[in-house]
Every structure is written in C-alpha cells, then in structure tokens.
Amino acid sequence: MRSHRWLFWTSFALMIVLSIAISCFNKIARAVPINYICLLLFTIFTSYFIGSICAYIDAEIVLLAAILTMTVFFALTFLTFFVSSSIL
C-alpha cells in the first residue's frame, strides 16, 4: 500500500472533484446516464479511500468508529420516528 500512495491521493482528489460536480452542477446531477456514472465513480473512489485509511489504522479504532457511526445512525432514525409522528 505504501508503494501505491499516488493511488490514494488520486482517489481522494477525484472523490472531491466528483462530489463538487454532483452537488454544484445541476446538469450533471439531473442527466440520467451521467449521474449514474458519476455516482458509481464516486462510490468506487470513496470506498478505496476509506479502505486505504482503514489499512493504516488499528483495527480497534476502526471498530470503534463503526460502532459510533451505527449508534448515531440508529439514534437519528429513532428520533425521526417520534418527530415525524408528532408533526402529523
């Protein structure tokens, strides 16, 4: 992984460029074949970027981050059930 550091930085740069392109340009975000291709490339570059970060960090820290992410996700999902039911 250390010999392919250029691939890490390339995926990071392309992830940022695609994120800006999808969020700022409506023509890219609304055109049917282009938006699917951009989302596919964004997903590939993001997964490689996160995977390479996880390869350098201890497994305990990655597991803790996953648990905290799931906790926030379930807490926000639980919150939306009560907020949306009280509004209606």
Number of C-alpha atoms within 10 A of each C-alpha: 10 9 6 8 10 11 16 18 12 13 20 17 13 15 21 15 12 18 14 11 16 19 10 11 10 11 12 18 17 12 10 10 10 14 17 14 12 18 15 12 16 21 14 13 22 17 14 16 18 13 12 16 12 14 11 10 10 9 11 9 11 14 12 11 12 12 12 12 12 12 12 12 12 12 11 11 11 11 11 12 10 10 10 9 8 8 6 5
